[in-house]
Amino acid sequence: MKFEDYHRHDAVGLAGLIAKREVSAGEVLEAAVSRMAQVNPKVNAVTLDLAERARKQAAAGVPEGPLSGVPYLVKDLGVQIAGTVTSGGSAMWKDAVAQTDSALARAYREAGLVIFGKTNTPEFGLMPVTEPSFLGVCRNPWDLSRTSGGSSGGAASAVAAGIVPAAHASDGGGSIRIPASACGLFGLKPSRGRVSFAPAGEGWAGASAMHAVTRSVRDSAVLLDIACQPEPGDPYYLSPPSTPYAQEVGKAPGKLRIGFTTAGLAAPIDNPEVIAGVTATAKLCENLGHTVEEVTLPGDFAAMALGAGNAIAASVVANIEAEAAKRGRPVGEEEVEPLTWAMYRRGQTVSGGDYVRGLAAIHAYGRAMATLFETYDVLLLATLGGPAIPIGWLTERGVNGTERLFAFMPNTQAFNNTGQPCMTMPLAWSVEGLPLGIQFVGRMADEATLFRLAAQIEQATPWFDRTAPL
C-alpha cells in the first residue's frame, strides 16, 4: 500500500478497506511502519518500536472489531502493554516492564487495533511540551523548530506526520488539546470517569483523562466507543452511552446555546490571530443556526489552580517514593529532570490539610462553572494563547518560565478539574500557516453534543486534507 493511498483515509476508512479485503492488515501495517521509518528520525514521535510484535499479530489474525487491522500507537505514559516498558518519559522507569495489559490496551486489541509502537512524552507528563532528556525532543511536523505540544506530543506529532491517522493520548491539564492544537488535529478530552485507568487509580486527583488525537471526528467517536467501558472497582465511572458516539456523528445538533469568550483564564490572550479565530468560529456557529453570546466565566480560577498544582506535586512525591520503596533506596536528584525534582520538593511541603483544601477549591470551581451550563449547552474559547512555541522556549535561561507556561496554555487546565468533556478543532491558522485550535466545552458527561457539533463544523469547514508539509 502506497503512502498516498494510506494517508487518504482515516482509521474508519482503513478499517473499511480491510473489511472489504481491498487491502490486508499486514499491508496497512507496512505502510505505517514505512512512513515511520521515513519521518520519525526528523520528529522523534515514536520512541519504542514494536513493529515486529505487530507483524506477528497481524499475521496471526486480528479480532473482528470496529477498527480491525488499523495500525495504532499508544503514549508511553498511563497505558501498560505486557512485556514492554512504560517509561513515562523518565529514565527512572527505563526498566519498568509491564506484567499485564492495562484495561485500555486490552480494549484496543479486542477492537482489532494493531499496536506497533509507543510515543514520546515529557517526564511524568508534567510539561505542555515534549522535550524529555530521556526520550529526546519531539518536533512539530508543521515546523521542525517548534514543539509538538505535550504531554501527548509524540502522539500528535505521529498523526500530523502521517504515521497513523489516530493515536492514544491522555490529558491531565490539556495534554490532548495542547498538542492537537499545535499540530492541527482534532483532540477530545472525555469526561471524568468516561475511560478507565485500570489497573491504576485516578491521576492527579481525578484531573487526568485518556482518549486520543485524530484527523477526523468520526475516528475520535469510534475510539471513545471502544474505550468507554468501566472496570470493576473504578473509583468513579460513567456508564457507556445509550447511543454509541459513532452514531452521534452526522446527527443534527439542534439549535444550541453557545457562550463564547476571547479571554484567557490563567493568563491574558493578546495574540490577535487567536482572538480573531475565536470570533470567527463564534460567527460560524451563529451561521450554522446556533445562538451565540459572549460570556464571563465564573469561579475562583486562582484557588483552583493552586489546589491542582498541589495535587500534581503530591503525585510526583508519590511516584518517586513508590520507586524508592521498590528499589529499597532513595531516588537521586540526578535521576530525574530539574522540573520534576522541583515539583518533588514542592510536593514534600504539601500537608494533608493543604491537599484537602485544594480538593475543596477544585470542587468549588467545578460547581461554579456548572452554573454557566444551566444557561448554555457549549462554551467556546481559545485552546492555546498562540501557535506552537519554539523548542526550548519554556526552559530558556533567564526568563520567567511559569509566566511563559501559562501564556502558552491559558485555557486548558480548568476543564480537567471540572471534569467536563472538551475538544479542540483546527479551525484557525496563523499568518505563518501554523494551526490554531479552537476549544469547545460541554456539560459533564455530554460528549454526544460535542460530537454532533464537531461533525457539523467539520462538514462546514473541512480540514482533513490540510496536512503538515513534512
C-alpha positions as CSV (number, residue, x, y, z in Angstrom):
1,M,0.0,0.0,0.0
2,K,1.5,3.3,-1.1
3,F,1.7,6.2,1.4
4,E,-0.6,8.4,-0.8
5,D,-3.3,5.7,-0.5
6,Y,-2.7,5.1,3.2
7,H,-2.8,8.8,4.1
8,R,-6.0,9.4,2.1
9,H,-8.0,7.5,4.8
10,D,-8.8,7.9,8.4
11,A,-8.9,4.9,10.8
12,V,-12.5,4.1,10.0
13,G,-11.7,4.3,6.3
14,L,-8.7,2.0,6.6
15,A,-10.8,-0.5,8.6
16,G,-13.4,-0.4,5.8
17,L,-10.8,-1.3,3.2
18,I,-9.5,-4.2,5.3
19,A,-13.1,-5.5,5.9
20,K,-13.8,-5.5,2.2
21,R,-10.4,-7.3,1.6
22,E,-9.2,-4.5,-0.7
23,V,-6.1,-4.5,1.4
24,S,-4.8,-6.7,4.2
25,A,-4.0,-5.7,7.7
26,G,-0.4,-6.6,7.1
27,E,-0.2,-4.3,4.1
28,V,-1.7,-1.4,6.0
29,L,0.8,-2.0,8.9
30,E,3.7,-2.0,6.5
31,A,2.6,1.4,5.1
32,A,2.6,2.8,8.7
33,V,5.9,1.2,9.5
34,S,7.4,2.5,6.3
35,R,6.2,6.0,7.0
36,M,7.5,5.8,10.5
37,A,11.0,4.9,9.1
38,Q,10.8,7.8,6.7
39,V,9.8,10.6,9.0
40,N,10.4,9.6,12.6
41,P,14.1,10.4,12.5
42,K,13.0,14.0,11.8
43,V,10.3,14.3,14.5
44,N,11.1,11.7,17.2
45,A,7.5,10.9,17.8
46,V,7.7,7.2,18.2
47,T,10.2,6.2,20.9
48,L,9.6,2.4,21.2
49,D,9.3,0.4,18.0
50,L,7.0,-2.7,18.4
51,A,6.8,-3.4,14.6
52,E,8.0,-7.0,14.8
53,R,5.5,-7.8,17.5
54,A,2.7,-6.1,15.5
55,R,3.7,-8.0,12.3
56,K,3.2,-11.3,14.2
57,Q,-0.2,-10.1,15.5
58,A,-1.3,-9.1,12.0
59,A,-0.1,-12.4,10.5
60,A,-1.9,-14.4,13.2
61,G,-5.2,-12.6,12.5
62,V,-6.7,-9.7,14.4
63,P,-10.0,-9.8,16.3
64,E,-13.1,-8.6,14.4
65,G,-14.0,-5.2,15.7
66,P,-14.7,-1.6,14.6
67,L,-11.1,-0.9,13.7
68,S,-9.8,-4.4,12.8
69,G,-6.3,-4.2,11.3
70,V,-5.7,-0.5,11.8
71,P,-2.2,0.4,13.0
72,Y,-2.1,2.3,16.2
73,L,0.3,3.9,18.7
74,V,0.0,4.4,22.4
75,K,1.6,7.0,24.6
76,D,4.5,5.9,26.8
77,L,2.5,7.0,29.8
78,G,-0.6,5.7,31.5
79,V,-1.1,2.5,29.4
80,Q,0.7,-0.7,30.0
81,I,1.4,-3.4,27.4
82,A,2.6,-6.7,28.8
83,G,6.2,-7.3,28.2
84,T,7.1,-3.7,27.2
85,V,8.5,-0.8,29.2
86,T,6.3,2.1,30.2
87,S,8.9,4.8,30.9
88,G,6.6,7.8,31.4
89,G,9.3,9.8,29.7
90,S,11.7,9.2,32.6
91,A,15.0,7.4,33.0
92,M,13.8,6.5,36.5
93,W,11.3,4.0,34.8
94,K,13.5,2.8,32.0
95,D,13.3,-0.8,33.2
96,A,9.6,-0.7,34.2
97,V,8.4,-3.7,32.2
98,A,4.7,-4.3,32.5
99,Q,3.5,-7.7,33.5
100,T,-0.1,-7.3,32.2
101,D,-2.0,-5.2,29.7
102,S,-4.0,-2.3,31.1
103,A,-7.7,-2.3,30.6
104,L,-7.5,0.3,27.8
105,A,-4.7,-1.7,25.9
106,R,-6.9,-4.8,26.1
107,A,-9.9,-2.9,24.8
108,Y,-7.8,-1.6,21.9
109,R,-6.7,-5.1,21.0
110,E,-10.2,-6.5,21.2
111,A,-11.3,-3.8,18.8
112,G,-8.7,-5.1,16.3
113,L,-6.2,-2.3,16.6
114,V,-2.6,-3.3,15.8
115,I,-0.3,-1.5,18.3
116,F,3.2,-1.1,16.7
117,G,4.9,1.5,18.9
118,K,4.8,3.9,21.8
119,T,5.0,7.7,21.6
120,N,7.1,10.4,23.2
121,T,6.1,12.2,26.3
122,P,7.7,14.6,28.8
123,E,8.8,13.2,32.1
124,F,5.7,12.2,34.2
125,G,3.6,14.1,31.6
126,L,4.4,17.3,33.5
127,M,5.1,19.7,30.6
128,P,2.9,21.1,27.8
129,V,5.9,20.5,25.5
130,T,7.6,17.2,24.7
131,E,11.4,17.7,25.3
132,P,12.4,15.0,27.8
133,S,16.0,14.3,28.5
134,F,15.5,10.6,28.4
135,L,13.5,10.2,25.2
136,G,14.7,13.3,23.4
137,V,13.0,16.3,21.8
138,C,9.8,15.7,19.8
139,R,9.3,18.1,16.9
140,N,6.2,19.5,15.2
141,P,5.7,18.3,11.5
142,W,4.4,21.8,10.6
143,D,7.7,23.4,11.6
144,L,10.5,21.3,13.0
145,S,11.9,24.2,15.0
146,R,8.7,24.2,17.1
147,T,7.2,22.0,19.8
148,S,4.5,19.4,19.0
149,G,3.0,20.3,22.4
150,G,2.6,18.0,25.4
151,S,2.3,15.9,27.1
152,S,0.9,13.8,24.3
153,G,3.3,15.5,21.9
154,G,4.6,12.2,20.4
155,A,1.0,11.1,19.6
156,A,0.1,14.4,17.9
157,S,3.4,14.5,16.0
158,A,2.9,11.0,14.7
159,V,-0.6,11.7,13.5
160,A,0.4,15.0,11.9
161,A,3.4,13.4,10.2
162,G,1.1,10.8,8.7
163,I,2.5,7.7,10.6
164,V,-1.0,6.9,11.8
165,P,-4.5,8.5,11.4
166,A,-5.1,8.4,15.1
167,A,-3.2,7.7,18.3
168,H,-3.8,7.2,22.0
169,A,-3.3,10.3,24.2
170,S,-4.0,11.4,27.7
171,D,-4.8,14.8,29.3
172,G,-4.2,16.0,32.9
173,G,-4.0,19.7,32.2
174,G,-4.5,20.0,28.5
175,S,-2.3,17.1,27.3
176,I,-4.6,16.0,24.5
177,R,-5.8,19.5,23.5
178,I,-2.5,21.3,23.6
179,P,-0.7,19.0,21.1
180,A,-3.8,18.6,19.0
181,S,-4.0,22.4,18.7
182,A,-0.2,22.7,18.0
183,C,-0.3,20.0,15.3
184,G,-3.6,20.8,13.6
185,L,-5.7,17.8,14.8
186,F,-9.0,17.0,16.5
187,G,-8.5,16.3,20.2
188,L,-11.3,15.4,22.6
189,K,-10.8,15.1,26.4
190,P,-13.6,13.0,27.7
191,S,-15.5,13.5,31.0
192,R,-14.0,12.3,34.2
193,G,-14.8,8.6,34.6
194,R,-15.5,8.0,31.0
195,V,-12.4,5.9,30.3
196,S,-11.0,3.5,33.0
197,F,-7.4,3.8,34.2
198,A,-7.5,0.2,35.5
199,P,-5.4,-1.3,37.0
200,A,-4.0,2.0,38.1
201,G,-6.0,4.6,40.1
202,E,-7.0,8.1,39.3
203,G,-4.4,10.6,38.0
204,W,-3.8,14.0,39.5
205,A,-6.8,14.0,41.9
206,G,-9.1,13.0,39.1
207,A,-7.9,15.6,36.6
208,S,-6.4,13.1,34.1
209,A,-8.4,11.5,31.3
210,M,-7.4,9.2,28.5
211,H,-8.5,9.2,24.9
212,A,-6.9,10.1,21.5
213,V,-5.8,12.6,18.9
214,T,-7.3,12.1,15.4
215,R,-7.5,13.6,12.0
216,S,-11.3,13.1,11.8
217,V,-14.2,13.5,14.2
218,R,-15.6,10.0,13.5
219,D,-12.3,8.3,14.4
220,S,-12.5,10.0,17.8
221,A,-16.1,8.9,18.3
222,V,-15.3,5.3,17.4
223,L,-12.3,5.2,19.6
224,L,-14.3,6.5,22.5
225,D,-16.9,3.8,22.0
226,I,-14.1,1.3,22.2
227,A,-12.6,2.8,25.3
228,C,-15.6,3.8,27.5
229,Q,-16.1,0.5,29.3
230,P,-15.9,0.8,33.1
231,E,-13.9,-1.7,35.1
232,P,-14.8,-3.3,38.4
233,G,-13.5,-1.2,41.3
234,D,-13.1,2.0,39.3
235,P,-13.2,4.9,41.9
236,Y,-15.8,6.6,39.7
237,Y,-17.2,5.9,36.3
238,L,-19.8,6.9,33.7
239,S,-21.8,4.1,32.1
240,P,-21.4,3.8,28.3
241,P,-23.9,6.0,26.4
242,S,-27.2,4.5,25.3
243,T,-26.4,5.6,21.7
244,P,-22.9,4.9,20.5
245,Y,-20.9,8.0,19.9
246,A,-20.2,6.9,16.3
247,Q,-23.9,7.2,15.7
248,E,-23.9,10.8,17.0
249,V,-21.5,11.9,14.3
250,G,-23.7,13.3,11.5
251,K,-26.8,13.9,13.7
252,A,-28.1,17.4,13.7
253,P,-27.1,19.0,17.0
254,G,-30.2,21.1,17.1
255,K,-30.1,24.8,17.9
256,L,-27.5,25.1,20.6
257,R,-26.9,28.0,23.0
258,I,-23.2,28.7,22.8
259,G,-21.4,31.1,25.2
260,F,-18.0,32.3,24.0
261,T,-15.1,34.4,25.3
262,T,-11.9,35.6,23.8
263,A,-10.3,35.9,27.3
264,G,-7.7,33.7,28.9
265,L,-8.2,32.0,32.3
266,A,-4.6,31.5,33.5
267,A,-3.2,34.4,31.6
268,P,-4.5,37.1,29.2
269,I,-4.7,36.3,25.5
270,D,-3.1,39.0,23.5
271,N,-2.5,37.2,20.2
272,P,-4.8,38.9,17.6
273,E,-4.8,35.8,15.4
274,V,-6.2,33.7,18.3
275,I,-8.8,36.3,19.2
276,A,-9.8,36.5,15.5
277,G,-10.0,32.7,15.4
278,V,-12.4,32.5,18.3
279,T,-14.5,35.4,17.0
280,A,-14.7,33.8,13.5
281,T,-15.7,30.5,15.0
282,A,-18.4,32.1,17.0
283,K,-19.7,33.7,13.8
284,L,-19.5,30.3,12.1
285,C,-21.6,28.7,14.8
286,E,-24.1,31.5,14.5
287,N,-24.3,31.0,10.8
288,L,-25.0,27.3,11.4
289,G,-28.1,28.3,13.3
290,H,-26.9,28.4,16.9
291,T,-27.5,31.2,19.4
292,V,-24.1,32.6,20.3
293,E,-23.4,35.1,23.1
294,E,-20.3,36.5,24.8
295,V,-20.0,35.4,28.4
296,T,-17.8,36.0,31.5
297,L,-16.6,32.8,33.1
298,P,-17.4,32.2,36.8
299,G,-15.3,30.6,39.6
300,D,-12.1,31.3,41.5
301,F,-9.5,30.1,39.0
302,A,-6.5,31.0,41.2
303,A,-7.7,28.9,44.1
304,M,-8.5,26.0,41.8
305,A,-5.1,26.3,40.1
306,L,-3.3,26.3,43.5
307,G,-5.1,23.2,44.6
308,A,-4.4,21.5,41.3
309,G,-0.7,22.3,41.5
310,N,-0.5,20.9,45.0
311,A,-2.2,17.7,43.8
312,I,0.2,17.3,40.9
313,A,3.2,18.0,43.2
314,A,2.0,15.4,45.7
315,S,1.5,12.9,42.9
316,V,5.2,13.4,41.9
317,V,6.2,12.7,45.5
318,A,4.1,9.5,45.4
319,N,5.7,8.3,42.2
320,I,9.3,8.9,43.4
321,E,8.6,7.5,46.9
322,A,7.0,4.4,45.3
323,E,10.0,3.8,43.1
324,A,12.4,4.3,46.1
325,A,10.4,1.7,48.1
326,K,10.5,-0.7,45.2
327,R,14.3,-0.3,45.0
328,G,15.0,-0.2,48.7
329,R,17.0,3.0,48.3
330,P,16.2,6.7,47.6
331,V,15.9,8.1,44.1
332,G,18.6,10.6,43.5
333,E,18.1,14.1,42.2
334,E,20.2,13.3,39.2
335,E,17.8,10.5,38.1
336,V,15.0,12.9,37.2
337,E,14.8,16.3,35.4
338,P,15.1,19.6,37.2
339,L,11.4,20.4,36.9
340,T,10.4,17.0,38.2
341,W,12.8,17.4,41.2
342,A,11.4,20.9,41.9
343,M,7.8,19.5,41.8
344,Y,9.0,16.8,44.2
345,R,10.4,19.3,46.6
346,R,7.2,21.3,46.4
347,G,5.1,18.2,47.0
348,Q,7.1,17.5,50.2
349,T,5.7,20.7,51.6
350,V,2.1,19.9,50.8
351,S,0.3,18.9,54.0
352,G,-2.7,16.7,54.3
353,G,-4.7,19.8,55.1
354,D,-3.3,21.6,52.0
355,Y,-4.3,18.7,49.8
356,V,-7.9,18.5,51.2
357,R,-8.4,22.3,51.0
358,G,-7.1,22.1,47.4
359,L,-9.6,19.5,46.5
360,A,-12.4,21.7,48.0
361,A,-11.2,24.6,45.9
362,I,-11.2,22.3,42.8
363,H,-14.7,21.1,43.5
364,A,-16.0,24.6,44.2
365,Y,-14.7,25.7,40.9
366,G,-16.5,22.9,39.2
367,R,-19.7,23.8,40.8
368,A,-19.3,27.5,39.8
369,M,-18.6,26.5,36.2
370,A,-21.6,24.3,36.2
371,T,-23.8,27.3,36.7
372,L,-22.8,28.6,33.3
373,F,-24.1,25.4,31.7
374,E,-27.5,25.9,33.2
375,T,-27.9,28.5,30.5
376,Y,-25.5,27.4,27.8
377,D,-25.0,24.0,26.1
378,V,-21.5,24.7,25.0
379,L,-18.7,27.1,25.8
380,L,-16.4,28.3,23.0
381,L,-12.9,29.7,23.7
382,A,-9.3,29.5,22.6
383,T,-7.3,26.4,23.2
384,L,-3.8,28.0,23.4
385,G,-2.5,31.5,23.6
386,G,-0.9,31.2,20.2
387,P,0.6,28.7,17.7
388,A,3.2,26.1,18.7
389,I,6.1,27.7,20.5
390,P,9.8,27.3,19.6
391,I,11.6,24.3,21.2
392,G,13.3,25.3,24.4
393,W,11.2,28.4,24.8
394,L,9.8,27.4,28.2
395,T,13.2,26.4,29.6
396,E,15.2,29.2,28.3
397,R,17.6,30.6,30.9
398,G,16.9,34.0,32.5
399,V,13.1,34.0,31.7
400,N,10.0,33.6,33.8
401,G,9.2,30.0,32.9
402,T,5.9,30.0,34.8
403,E,4.7,33.2,33.0
404,R,5.6,31.7,29.6
405,L,3.9,28.4,30.5
406,F,0.5,29.9,31.2
407,A,0.8,32.4,28.3
408,F,1.1,29.3,26.1
409,M,-1.6,27.2,27.8
410,P,-4.1,29.6,29.4
411,N,-7.4,27.8,28.9
412,T,-7.0,24.0,29.2
413,Q,-6.3,23.2,32.9
414,A,-9.7,24.4,34.1
415,F,-11.7,21.7,32.4
416,N,-9.6,18.9,33.7
417,N,-10.5,20.0,37.2
418,T,-14.2,20.5,36.5
419,G,-14.2,17.0,34.8
420,Q,-16.1,18.3,31.8
421,P,-15.7,17.0,28.2
422,C,-14.0,19.4,25.9
423,M,-12.4,19.3,22.4
424,T,-10.1,21.3,20.2
425,M,-10.6,21.7,16.5
426,P,-8.2,23.0,13.9
427,L,-10.3,26.0,12.8
428,A,-7.8,28.9,12.6
429,W,-4.3,29.4,11.2
430,S,-1.5,31.9,11.9
431,V,-0.1,34.1,9.2
432,E,2.8,31.6,9.1
433,G,0.5,28.8,8.3
434,L,0.6,27.2,11.7
435,P,-2.6,25.7,13.2
436,L,-4.5,27.4,16.0
437,G,-7.0,25.2,17.8
438,I,-10.4,26.4,19.0
439,Q,-11.8,24.8,22.1
440,F,-15.4,23.7,22.9
441,V,-16.5,22.6,26.4
442,G,-19.7,20.6,27.1
443,R,-21.8,19.7,30.1
444,M,-20.5,16.9,32.3
445,A,-21.0,13.5,30.5
446,D,-22.3,15.2,27.4
447,E,-19.8,14.1,24.8
448,A,-22.7,13.4,22.5
449,T,-23.5,17.1,21.9
450,L,-19.8,17.9,21.3
451,F,-19.6,15.1,18.7
452,R,-22.7,16.3,16.9
453,L,-21.4,19.9,16.8
454,A,-17.9,18.8,15.8
455,A,-19.2,16.8,12.9
456,Q,-21.4,19.7,11.8
457,I,-18.4,22.1,11.9
458,E,-16.2,19.6,10.2
459,Q,-18.6,19.4,7.3
460,A,-18.9,23.1,7.1
461,T,-15.1,23.8,7.2
462,P,-13.3,20.5,6.4
463,W,-9.6,20.3,7.5
464,F,-8.7,16.6,6.7
465,D,-6.8,17.4,3.6
466,R,-4.9,20.3,5.1
467,T,-1.8,18.5,6.3
468,A,1.7,19.3,7.6
469,P,4.4,19.9,4.9
470,L,6.7,17.2,6.3
